[in-house]
């Protein structure tokens, strides 16, 4: 009974992921798009950025009532923050924010709902690319030009530059490995997260929820093209791996 009471309390006061039917192993498969090294440990999923996801919790009428969950909720998960080694330590607030992004991404992929209902609603249409090597600036421009339009390098320094231009679909910002901070890198990098990376952000300058489908596909395809050229990976604004241009479409 104490476990049920504990679960109800946590579901009431933490970010939660709710389902009308248990997604089973599909949830773990989706979680691996966020962190390939996610692991199960005593009733929770443990992510490398310090985020925890507790569950699955079978929802009884008593838990539903105590936690104030929507009628028909069958299974739920809730977020937490793990203790970390000093070298990996992140703020509690950063872990909470990442937990919200994780829950939102899982809900969109698996047909669940979030609690609270509106989580980080102002996400921009942006894709990020991480790689241990980088093409030259002109080479990056050549890769992105078919998707963005006529680009030029601006504000170039030893460690950063931006790619912009008139009437472009999106602009790009770049940072060198010297500016890489492992503890803030996406878990999607897996074991490679411990090594320095080049980092590009492809910004469309519009909210993801307001973006037309073709623009979403354009940014998604461009991020995959750059990731292929650099030998890296592309992730969306929630930190999930992009495998298809359609992955940035609203779900």
C-alpha positions as CSV (number, residue, x, y, z in Angstrom):
1,X,0.0,0.0,0.0
2,X,2.9,2.4,0.7
3,X,4.2,1.8,-2.8
4,X,0.8,2.7,-4.2
5,X,0.6,5.8,-2.0
6,X,4.1,6.8,-3.1
7,X,3.3,6.4,-6.8
8,X,0.1,8.4,-6.5
9,X,1.9,11.3,-4.8
10,X,4.7,11.3,-7.4
11,X,2.2,11.2,-10.3
12,X,0.5,14.1,-8.7
13,X,3.5,16.4,-8.3
14,X,6.0,15.4,-11.1
15,X,6.0,15.4,-14.8
16,X,4.1,12.2,-15.9
17,X,3.5,10.2,-19.0
18,X,0.1,8.5,-19.2
19,X,-1.3,5.8,-21.4
20,X,-4.8,4.2,-21.9
21,X,-2.9,0.9,-22.7
22,X,0.5,-0.3,-21.8
23,X,2.9,0.3,-24.8
24,X,5.2,-2.5,-23.5
25,X,8.6,-2.7,-25.2
26,X,7.7,0.0,-27.6
27,X,8.4,2.6,-24.9
28,X,11.9,1.3,-24.4
29,X,12.5,1.2,-28.2
30,X,11.4,4.9,-28.4
31,X,13.5,5.8,-25.3
32,X,16.6,4.4,-27.2
33,X,16.1,7.1,-29.8
34,X,16.7,9.6,-26.9
35,X,19.5,7.6,-25.3
36,X,20.9,4.4,-26.9
37,X,22.4,3.5,-23.6
38,X,19.3,3.8,-21.5
39,X,19.0,1.0,-18.9
40,X,16.4,-0.5,-16.7
41,X,17.1,-0.5,-13.0
42,X,14.7,-1.4,-10.2
43,X,11.4,0.0,-11.6
44,X,12.9,2.9,-13.6
45,X,14.7,3.8,-16.7
46,X,18.1,5.5,-16.2
47,X,19.4,8.0,-18.8
48,X,22.9,9.3,-19.1
49,X,22.0,12.9,-18.6
50,X,20.7,12.2,-15.1
51,X,17.0,11.9,-16.0
52,X,15.0,9.0,-14.4
53,X,11.7,7.7,-15.7
54,X,9.9,5.6,-13.0
55,X,7.4,2.9,-14.1
56,X,5.4,1.3,-15.5
57,X,2.8,1.9,-12.8
58,X,-0.5,0.1,-13.2
59,X,-3.2,2.6,-12.4
60,X,-5.9,1.5,-10.0
61,X,-9.0,3.5,-9.3
62,X,-7.5,4.6,-6.0
63,X,-4.3,5.9,-7.7
64,X,-6.3,7.6,-10.4
65,X,-8.4,9.4,-7.8
66,X,-5.5,10.3,-5.5
67,X,-3.2,11.6,-8.3
68,X,-6.1,13.3,-10.2
69,X,-5.4,11.4,-13.4
70,X,-7.8,11.4,-16.4
71,X,-10.3,8.7,-16.4
72,X,-9.2,5.6,-18.4
73,X,-5.5,5.9,-17.6
74,X,-4.1,2.4,-17.5
75,X,-0.4,2.8,-17.2
76,X,1.8,5.8,-16.1
77,X,5.4,6.8,-15.7
78,X,6.9,9.8,-13.9
79,X,10.2,11.6,-14.0
80,X,12.9,12.1,-11.5
81,X,16.5,13.2,-11.2
82,X,19.5,10.9,-10.5
83,X,22.5,11.6,-8.3
84,X,25.6,11.9,-10.5
85,X,29.4,11.9,-10.2
86,X,31.0,15.3,-9.8
87,X,32.3,15.2,-13.4
88,X,28.8,14.6,-14.8
89,X,26.8,16.7,-12.3
90,X,24.1,18.8,-13.8
91,X,21.6,21.1,-12.0
92,X,18.3,19.8,-10.8
93,X,16.6,22.3,-13.1
94,X,18.4,21.0,-16.1
95,X,17.3,17.5,-15.4
96,X,13.7,18.6,-14.9
97,X,13.7,20.4,-18.2
98,X,15.2,17.4,-20.0
99,X,12.7,15.1,-18.3
100,X,9.9,17.2,-19.7
101,X,11.4,17.0,-23.2
102,X,11.8,13.2,-22.9
103,X,8.2,12.8,-21.7
104,X,6.9,15.0,-24.5
105,X,8.8,13.1,-27.2
106,X,7.7,9.7,-25.9
107,X,4.1,10.8,-25.7
108,X,4.2,12.1,-29.3
109,X,5.7,8.8,-30.6
110,X,3.6,6.4,-28.6
111,X,0.2,8.1,-28.4
112,X,0.3,9.0,-24.8
113,X,-0.5,12.2,-23.0
114,X,1.6,14.3,-20.6
115,X,0.8,15.6,-17.1
116,X,0.8,18.6,-17.0
117,X,-0.9,18.7,-20.4
118,X,1.2,21.5,-21.8
119,X,5.0,20.9,-21.6
120,X,7.5,23.3,-23.1
121,X,5.0,24.4,-25.8
122,X,7.3,27.0,-27.4
123,X,9.8,24.6,-28.9
124,X,11.3,26.0,-32.1
125,X,11.8,24.1,-35.3
126,X,15.5,23.3,-35.0
127,X,17.7,20.2,-35.7
128,X,21.1,19.7,-34.2
129,X,24.0,17.8,-35.7
130,X,26.9,16.4,-33.7
131,X,30.1,14.9,-35.1
132,X,33.6,14.1,-34.1
133,X,34.9,15.5,-37.4
134,X,33.7,18.5,-39.5
135,X,33.7,19.4,-43.2
136,X,35.2,22.7,-44.1
137,X,32.9,25.7,-44.0
138,X,32.6,25.9,-47.8
139,X,31.9,22.1,-47.9
140,X,29.1,22.6,-45.3
141,X,27.6,25.4,-47.3
142,X,27.6,23.1,-50.4
143,X,25.8,20.4,-48.4
144,X,23.2,22.7,-47.0
145,X,22.6,25.0,-50.1
146,X,20.1,22.6,-51.8
147,X,17.9,22.9,-48.7
148,X,18.5,26.4,-47.3
149,X,19.2,28.5,-50.4
150,X,22.2,30.7,-51.0
151,X,24.3,30.8,-47.8
152,X,27.3,32.7,-46.7
153,X,29.6,32.4,-43.7
154,X,29.3,35.2,-41.1
155,X,30.8,36.0,-37.7
156,X,33.5,33.4,-38.3
157,X,36.0,32.8,-35.4
158,X,38.4,30.0,-34.6
159,X,35.6,28.2,-32.7
160,X,32.3,29.3,-34.3
161,X,30.5,30.6,-37.4
162,X,27.0,31.1,-38.7
163,X,25.6,30.4,-42.2
164,X,23.0,32.9,-43.3
165,X,21.7,34.7,-46.3
166,X,18.7,36.3,-48.0
167,X,15.4,34.3,-48.4
168,X,16.9,31.2,-46.9
169,X,14.8,28.4,-45.3
170,X,16.9,28.2,-42.2
171,X,20.2,29.5,-40.7
172,X,22.9,27.5,-39.2
173,X,25.2,28.1,-36.2
174,X,28.4,26.1,-35.6
175,X,30.6,25.5,-32.5
176,X,33.9,23.7,-32.4
177,X,34.9,20.9,-30.0
178,X,36.7,23.4,-27.8
179,X,33.3,24.7,-26.8
180,X,31.8,21.2,-26.3
181,X,30.5,20.5,-22.8
182,X,29.9,16.7,-22.3
183,X,27.4,17.0,-19.4
184,X,25.1,19.2,-21.6
185,X,25.4,17.0,-24.8
186,X,22.4,15.0,-25.8
187,X,22.3,11.4,-24.5
188,X,21.6,10.4,-28.2
189,X,25.3,10.4,-28.7
190,X,25.6,7.3,-26.6
191,X,29.1,6.1,-25.7
192,X,30.6,8.8,-28.0
193,X,29.2,11.5,-25.7
194,X,32.5,11.4,-23.7
195,X,34.5,12.6,-26.7
196,X,34.5,16.2,-28.0
197,X,32.2,17.0,-30.8
198,X,31.5,19.6,-33.5
199,X,28.0,20.9,-33.2
200,X,25.6,22.6,-35.6
201,X,22.1,24.0,-35.0
202,X,19.8,24.4,-38.0
203,X,17.2,27.0,-37.0
204,X,14.1,27.7,-39.0
205,X,13.2,30.8,-36.9
206,X,9.6,29.5,-36.3
207,X,7.8,27.5,-33.7
208,X,7.6,23.8,-34.6
209,X,3.9,23.9,-34.0
210,X,3.4,26.7,-36.5
211,X,5.8,25.4,-39.2
212,X,4.4,24.1,-42.5
213,X,5.1,20.4,-43.2
214,X,7.4,21.1,-46.2
215,X,9.6,23.3,-44.0
216,X,9.8,20.6,-41.3
217,X,10.9,18.1,-44.0
218,X,13.4,20.5,-45.4
219,X,15.1,21.1,-42.0
220,X,15.0,17.3,-41.3
221,X,16.5,16.4,-44.7
222,X,19.2,19.1,-44.3
223,X,20.2,17.8,-40.9
224,X,20.5,14.3,-42.2
225,X,22.6,15.4,-45.2
226,X,25.0,17.3,-42.9
227,X,25.2,14.4,-40.4
228,X,26.0,12.1,-43.3
229,X,28.7,14.4,-44.6
230,X,30.3,14.8,-41.2
231,X,29.8,11.2,-40.1
232,X,27.6,12.2,-37.1
233,X,24.0,12.1,-35.9
234,X,21.1,14.6,-36.1
235,X,18.7,15.1,-33.2
236,X,15.5,17.1,-32.9
237,X,14.7,19.8,-30.3
238,X,13.7,17.2,-27.7
239,X,16.9,15.3,-28.2
240,X,15.6,12.3,-30.1
241,X,17.6,10.9,-33.0
242,X,16.4,12.0,-36.5
243,X,16.2,9.0,-38.9
244,X,13.9,10.5,-41.6
245,X,13.1,13.9,-42.9
246,X,9.5,13.2,-41.7
247,X,10.7,12.9,-38.1
248,X,10.3,16.7,-37.6
249,X,6.7,16.8,-38.7
250,X,4.2,17.6,-35.9
251,X,2.8,14.4,-34.5
